[in-house]
Structure formats: C-alpha cells, structure tokens
Amino acid sequence: MKSEDKRLLRVLAGETLDPPPAWMMRQAGRYLPEYRATRAEAGSFLDLCYRPDLAAEVTLQPIRRYGFDASILFADILLVPQALGADLWFVEGEGPRLSTITSAADFAKLKPVETIHETLAPIYETVRILRRELPAETALIGFAGAPWTVATYMIAGQGTKDQAPARKLMYGDPETFDKLMDLITEATCEYLIRQIEAGAEVVKLFDSWAGALPGPVFEKYATLPAKRIVDRLAQVHPNVPVIGFPRQAGEKVERFIETSGIAACAIDTNVDPAWAARVLQPKTCVQGNLDPALLITGGPMLERSVMNLRETFANGPYIFNLGHGITPDANPEHVQTMLDVLRR
C-alpha cells in the first residue's frame, strides 16, 4: 500500500472519511498488561525508550490488539533536552526530573544542536524497525515536544502547575529565554527530520503547556516556533503533514492554526466539539477529543460520546482520538468498545 492511500494520511490531505481514522495518545502504555511486561523487562523507562527492539515492541502492541489506523513512536519529549546535555532521570510514581536552566551560565553548558543525533540514534532505529514491521495500512507518526513545553521542563526541572519558573525566566531574563527557545526549536527540527528520514509519515508537536502562556506572548512562544518547525520540515520533506496540539489554548487555537501552517489540530477535552466543528474544521483537519476518563468507566456514556464526536465532525476531515493521553487505569475492554462503536 502506498503511504498516500492510508486512511490517516487521506484525512490529513483533506478527505472526509466515515468512519474516521482512529488512534490514541499514549496508546502504547501502562493500561495494557503486555506493555507492563515489556517495561519490566527493560528495567527502567529510559532504558525502554533507548532499546529499539523493546520500544518498537510496545509501539506495536496496541496495533496488534486493536488495529488502530496509526501507530505513534514510543519515546519521550524530554529525550531532546537530554541530548542537548541536560541530566534526565525519572522518579517512580512522580515523573521526570531534569537539571535546570535558570541563567545564562546554565545555558552555556548545553551542547550544540549538531551533537544530538549521537544520543538520539536509538530512536531513529526504533522508527526504522516500525516502518518494516507495521501493517501496510497503518500510518507511522513521529513526534516531539513543542519548544515552549520542553523549555518549561528544562527551566523548572520538572512539571509544575502553572509553569511559573519558565514565565519568571521569560520576563526576567528574556535574552537567555529566547536563546533557549531558539536552541530547542532548532534541535526539534533536526530530530523530526531524522525521524522522517527513518520512516515517519506524519509528525506531531505536543505543546502540553500551551495554555500556561498568557495571550500577549502566546503567538511568540507557541505559534511562531510551531510555524518555524512546520516551514523547516516543508523545505526538506514537503509531503509530511504536521499535527499540532496546543493543549488548553482555548480560542487562541484558531489563530494558531491560521499562522502555524499545521495540517491538523488536536483539541483537548476542554474544547467544545460543536465550536471546533464550526470554527476550526473549515480551516484544517481536527483531531480529538474524547475524555480519557470514559475509558475507565465505560458504559452507555462512552458509547454516546463516541457517536456524538463522529456525528459532530462528520462534515469535514477528522481523526478520532482522545483529548489527552489514555490513563494507566483505563480498561482495555473499553478501548475495544470505543472502536467497535466508532466503526459500526
């Protein structure tokens, strides 16, 4: 099968399909018993990311089980900061920790962009394995964190509620902050280009903390870096679409779509689907936004919600997905129910 014939890529090119193609954010994850077994074999989360054989295995597991229309590379958005020289480790039950960048002196210790590929080479090998082993009809999605979201972790050293440390550096030392954003943006371009060269057919930018950017700086630090990445990828790989996910950005998403040039916009659970169908879908393909909590509870509400999304977005290009990543306590049987209802 040619890439352009895959259902996900047809929708990203502007087609309307019924039923729509479907995949889930974090679909390779802790809700699956086979994932937990492979994760135990790897020994640690980072070891799993950097073992191409095991990273490919957990990426393939939900495809074997459910037959999603797309598979997304198993990795982590913080591998790029690690490749740039930040210390990275994971605290069990709490999440990632990094050495912090809070001054010009800290920034000066980071590595140049051209050195990142040595660290990230195993990720590219995972992509090559997946391209060989995925079913012919399954599209392969690569990804990276958007520069603002990656910067928030590099500055605070961990996730925070309101991203106050990043905003403090942004306002207090804009020169250092802008240099950091430029470095991350350039590294992200190089990282995604290499993923595409290894076999990714679509790439996605996760701006998980876009909603923490105040309106006056949202365009500068969310929209324009995304545009820079989209434009750079278009120069090298003009036929590879980019999905953007400016999470919790609210109505600023409309301007983000118009300016960034993304091929599709993922919407979070706070976005009204009717508004998105009316305002966003005429401008781009929309992806989303089932509440992940419904995959914990299941039942009639899950089925109604799936059908409501399918019907709401039936008049334009649409990718069925969640409004955020699937949670570890989701029931795998409810995922199957979700797909059965969608595909009726």
C-alpha positions as CSV (number, residue, x, y, z in Angstrom):
1,M,0.0,0.0,0.0
2,K,1.3,3.5,-0.9
3,S,1.5,5.9,2.0
4,E,-1.0,8.3,0.5
5,D,-3.6,5.5,0.5
6,K,-3.5,5.1,4.2
7,R,-6.7,6.3,5.9
8,L,-5.0,8.7,8.3
9,L,-3.0,10.3,5.5
10,R,-6.0,10.6,3.3
11,V,-7.8,12.6,6.0
12,L,-4.7,14.7,6.6
13,A,-4.7,15.5,2.9
14,G,-8.3,16.9,3.3
15,E,-10.6,13.9,2.7
16,T,-13.7,13.2,4.8
17,L,-14.0,9.5,5.7
18,D,-16.7,7.7,7.6
19,P,-15.9,6.2,9.9
20,P,-12.9,8.4,10.6
21,P,-9.4,7.0,11.2
22,A,-8.6,6.5,14.9
23,W,-5.6,6.3,17.2
24,M,-5.0,7.3,20.8
25,M,-2.4,9.5,22.5
26,R,-0.3,7.2,24.8
27,Q,-1.9,4.2,23.2
28,A,1.3,2.2,24.0
29,G,1.2,2.5,27.7
30,R,0.5,1.2,31.2
31,Y,-3.1,0.3,30.7
32,L,-2.0,-2.7,28.7
33,P,-0.7,-5.8,30.5
34,E,1.7,-6.6,27.6
35,Y,3.2,-3.1,28.0
36,R,3.8,-3.6,31.7
37,A,5.6,-6.9,31.0
38,T,7.9,-5.3,28.4
39,R,8.5,-2.3,30.7
40,A,9.6,-4.7,33.5
41,E,12.0,-6.4,31.0
42,A,13.5,-3.1,30.1
43,G,14.3,-2.2,33.7
44,S,13.6,1.5,33.6
45,F,11.5,3.9,31.5
46,L,14.6,5.5,29.9
47,D,16.0,2.0,29.1
48,L,12.8,1.2,27.4
49,C,13.0,4.4,25.3
50,Y,16.6,3.7,24.2
51,R,16.1,0.0,23.5
52,P,14.9,0.0,19.9
53,D,13.7,-3.6,20.0
54,L,11.6,-3.1,23.1
55,A,10.4,0.4,22.1
56,A,9.2,-1.0,18.8
57,E,7.5,-3.9,20.6
58,V,5.5,-1.6,22.9
59,T,4.6,0.6,19.9
60,L,3.3,-2.5,18.0
61,Q,1.3,-4.0,20.9
62,P,-1.8,-1.8,20.6
63,I,-1.8,-2.2,16.8
64,R,-1.9,-6.0,17.2
65,R,-4.6,-5.8,19.8
66,Y,-6.9,-3.1,18.3
67,G,-5.9,-2.4,14.7
68,F,-5.6,1.4,15.1
69,D,-5.2,3.4,11.8
70,A,-1.9,4.9,13.1
71,S,0.9,4.0,15.4
72,I,2.9,6.6,17.3
73,L,6.6,6.1,18.1
74,F,7.2,5.2,21.7
75,A,9.7,7.8,23.2
76,D,9.5,10.8,25.4
77,I,9.6,14.6,24.8
78,L,12.4,15.0,27.2
79,L,14.9,13.0,25.2
80,V,15.8,16.2,23.3
81,P,16.9,18.1,26.4
82,Q,18.9,15.1,27.4
83,A,20.6,15.0,24.0
84,L,21.3,18.7,24.5
85,G,23.2,18.0,27.7
86,A,20.6,18.2,30.4
87,D,20.6,15.5,33.1
88,L,17.4,13.5,32.9
89,W,16.0,10.8,35.3
90,F,12.6,9.6,36.3
91,V,11.3,9.2,39.8
92,E,8.9,6.3,40.1
93,G,5.4,7.5,40.8
94,E,6.3,11.1,40.4
95,G,7.6,11.7,36.9
96,P,10.6,13.2,35.2
97,R,13.4,15.3,36.7
98,L,16.0,17.4,34.9
99,S,18.9,19.6,35.8
100,T,17.7,23.2,35.5
101,I,18.5,26.1,33.1
102,T,17.9,29.3,35.0
103,S,20.7,31.6,33.9
104,A,23.0,32.4,31.0
105,A,25.7,30.3,32.7
106,D,23.4,27.2,32.8
107,F,22.5,27.7,29.1
108,A,26.2,28.0,28.1
109,K,26.7,24.4,29.4
110,L,24.3,22.9,26.8
111,K,25.6,21.1,23.7
112,P,25.2,22.4,20.2
113,V,22.4,21.1,18.1
114,E,24.6,19.1,15.7
115,T,25.6,16.7,18.6
116,I,22.1,15.5,19.5
117,H,21.9,12.6,17.0
118,E,24.5,10.5,18.8
119,T,22.2,10.3,21.8
120,L,19.0,10.0,19.7
121,A,20.3,7.4,17.3
122,P,18.4,4.6,19.0
123,I,15.1,6.5,18.5
124,Y,15.7,6.6,14.8
125,E,16.4,2.9,14.8
126,T,13.1,2.3,16.5
127,V,11.4,4.2,13.7
128,R,13.2,2.0,11.1
129,I,12.0,-1.2,12.8
130,L,8.5,0.1,13.0
131,R,8.4,1.0,9.3
132,R,9.4,-2.5,8.5
133,E,7.0,-4.3,10.9
134,L,3.8,-2.2,11.0
135,P,0.9,-3.5,8.9
136,A,0.8,-1.9,5.4
137,E,-2.3,0.1,6.2
138,T,-1.0,1.6,9.5
139,A,0.5,5.1,9.3
140,L,3.6,5.8,11.5
141,I,3.6,9.0,13.5
142,G,6.8,10.5,14.9
143,F,6.7,13.3,17.5
144,A,8.5,15.8,19.6
145,G,7.6,18.2,22.4
146,A,6.9,21.8,21.3
147,P,9.7,24.2,22.3
148,W,7.7,26.1,25.0
149,T,6.6,22.8,26.7
150,V,10.2,21.4,26.5
151,A,11.5,24.7,27.9
152,T,9.2,24.6,30.9
153,Y,10.7,21.3,32.0
154,M,14.3,22.4,31.3
155,I,13.8,25.6,33.4
156,A,11.8,24.1,36.3
157,G,13.5,20.7,36.3
158,Q,10.0,19.0,36.5
159,G,6.4,19.6,35.6
160,T,4.7,22.4,37.5
161,K,1.1,23.6,37.9
162,D,1.4,27.0,36.3
163,Q,4.8,27.0,34.7
164,A,5.8,29.9,36.9
165,P,9.6,29.2,36.7
166,A,9.5,29.4,32.9
167,R,7.5,32.6,32.9
168,K,9.8,34.1,35.5
169,L,12.8,33.4,33.2
170,M,10.8,34.7,30.2
171,Y,10.1,38.0,31.9
172,G,13.3,38.4,34.0
173,D,16.0,37.3,31.5
174,P,14.4,37.4,28.0
175,E,17.7,37.1,26.3
176,T,18.6,33.7,27.9
177,F,15.0,32.5,27.5
178,D,14.9,33.4,23.8
179,K,18.3,31.7,23.2
180,L,16.9,28.5,24.9
181,M,13.8,28.6,22.8
182,D,15.8,29.0,19.6
183,L,18.1,26.1,20.6
184,I,15.1,23.8,21.4
185,T,13.4,24.8,18.2
186,E,16.4,24.1,16.0
187,A,17.0,20.7,17.8
188,T,13.3,19.8,17.3
189,C,13.6,20.4,13.6
190,E,16.7,18.2,13.3
191,Y,15.1,15.5,15.5
192,L,11.9,15.4,13.4
193,I,13.8,15.4,10.1
194,R,15.7,12.4,11.2
195,Q,12.5,10.6,12.3
196,I,11.1,11.3,8.8
197,E,14.2,10.0,7.1
198,A,13.9,6.8,9.2
199,G,10.3,6.3,8.1
200,A,7.8,8.5,10.0
201,E,5.0,9.5,7.7
202,V,3.4,12.1,10.0
203,V,4.8,14.1,12.9
204,K,3.1,15.6,15.9
205,L,4.1,18.6,18.1
206,F,2.9,18.2,21.7
207,D,2.6,21.6,23.3
208,S,1.1,20.2,26.5
209,W,1.6,23.5,28.5
210,A,0.5,25.9,25.8
211,G,-2.4,27.0,28.0
212,A,0.0,28.5,30.5
213,L,1.2,31.1,28.0
214,P,-0.5,34.5,28.5
215,G,-2.2,35.9,25.5
216,P,0.3,38.6,24.7
217,V,3.2,36.0,24.3
218,F,1.3,33.0,23.1
219,E,2.0,33.8,19.4
220,K,5.7,34.5,20.1
221,Y,6.4,31.3,22.1
222,A,3.7,28.8,20.9
223,T,2.6,29.8,17.4
224,L,5.7,31.1,15.8
225,P,8.0,28.2,16.9
226,A,5.5,25.8,15.5
227,K,5.4,27.8,12.2
228,R,9.2,27.7,12.2
229,I,9.2,23.9,12.6
230,V,6.5,23.4,10.0
231,D,8.3,25.6,7.5
232,R,11.6,23.9,8.0
233,L,10.1,20.4,7.6
234,A,8.3,21.5,4.5
235,Q,11.6,22.6,2.9
236,V,13.1,19.1,3.4
237,H,10.0,16.8,3.4
238,P,7.1,18.8,1.8
239,N,4.7,15.9,1.8
240,V,4.9,15.0,5.5
241,P,2.0,16.6,7.5
242,V,2.4,18.0,11.0
243,I,-0.3,17.7,13.7
244,G,-0.2,20.4,16.3
245,F,-1.5,20.0,19.9
246,P,-1.7,23.4,21.6
247,R,-3.3,22.0,24.7
248,Q,-5.6,24.2,26.8
249,A,-5.1,27.2,24.5
250,G,-8.8,27.8,24.2
251,E,-9.9,30.1,21.4
252,K,-6.3,31.0,20.6
253,V,-6.2,27.7,18.7
254,E,-7.9,29.4,15.8
255,R,-5.1,31.9,15.3
256,F,-2.5,29.1,15.9
257,I,-4.0,27.1,13.0
258,E,-4.0,30.1,10.7
259,T,-0.5,31.1,11.4
260,S,1.5,27.9,12.1
261,G,0.5,26.0,8.9
262,I,-0.2,22.7,10.6
263,A,-2.1,20.1,8.7
264,A,-4.3,19.1,11.7
265,C,-5.1,20.4,15.1
266,A,-5.6,18.1,18.1
267,I,-8.1,19.5,20.6
268,D,-8.2,18.8,24.3
269,T,-11.2,17.8,26.4
270,N,-12.0,21.5,27.3
271,V,-12.8,22.4,23.7
272,D,-16.5,22.3,22.7
273,P,-16.7,19.9,19.8
274,A,-19.5,21.9,18.2
275,W,-17.4,25.1,18.3
276,A,-14.4,23.2,16.8
277,A,-16.5,21.8,14.0
278,R,-17.9,25.2,13.2
279,V,-14.7,27.3,13.6
280,L,-11.7,25.0,13.3
281,Q,-12.7,22.3,10.9
282,P,-13.2,24.6,7.9
283,K,-9.6,25.6,8.3
284,T,-7.9,22.3,9.0
285,C,-8.3,18.6,9.9
286,V,-9.4,18.3,13.6
287,Q,-8.3,15.5,15.9
288,G,-9.8,14.6,19.3
289,N,-11.3,15.0,21.9
290,L,-12.9,12.1,23.8
291,D,-12.5,12.3,27.6
292,P,-9.9,9.6,28.7
293,A,-12.0,9.1,31.9
294,L,-14.7,7.4,29.7
295,L,-12.2,4.6,29.1
296,I,-12.1,4.0,32.8
297,T,-15.9,4.0,33.3
298,G,-17.2,2.6,30.0
299,G,-20.9,2.1,29.7
300,P,-23.6,4.0,27.7
301,M,-21.9,7.4,28.3
302,L,-18.8,6.1,26.4
303,E,-20.8,4.9,23.5
304,R,-22.9,8.1,23.3
305,S,-19.8,10.3,23.5
306,V,-18.1,8.3,20.7
307,M,-21.1,8.7,18.4
308,N,-21.5,12.3,19.2
309,L,-18.0,13.1,18.1
310,R,-18.4,11.1,15.0
311,E,-21.6,12.9,14.1
312,T,-20.3,16.4,15.1
313,F,-17.3,16.1,12.9
314,A,-18.9,14.2,10.0
315,N,-18.8,17.1,7.5
316,G,-15.0,17.5,7.3
317,P,-11.6,15.9,7.7
318,Y,-11.5,14.4,11.2
319,I,-9.3,12.0,13.2
320,F,-10.9,10.3,16.2
321,N,-8.7,10.5,19.3
322,L,-8.7,11.4,23.0
323,G,-8.5,14.9,24.4
324,H,-5.4,13.9,26.3
325,G,-3.4,10.6,26.8
326,I,-5.1,7.4,27.9
327,T,-4.6,6.9,31.6
328,P,-3.0,3.8,33.3
329,D,-6.3,2.8,34.9
330,A,-8.2,2.6,31.6
331,N,-9.9,-0.7,30.9
332,P,-8.5,-2.3,27.7
333,E,-12.0,-3.7,27.0
334,H,-13.5,-0.2,27.0
335,V,-10.9,0.7,24.3
336,Q,-12.3,-2.1,22.2
337,T,-15.9,-1.0,22.8
338,M,-14.9,2.6,21.8
339,L,-13.5,1.3,18.4
340,D,-16.5,-1.0,17.9
341,V,-18.9,1.8,18.3
342,L,-16.9,4.2,16.1
343,R,-16.6,1.6,13.3
344,R,-20.2,0.5,13.2
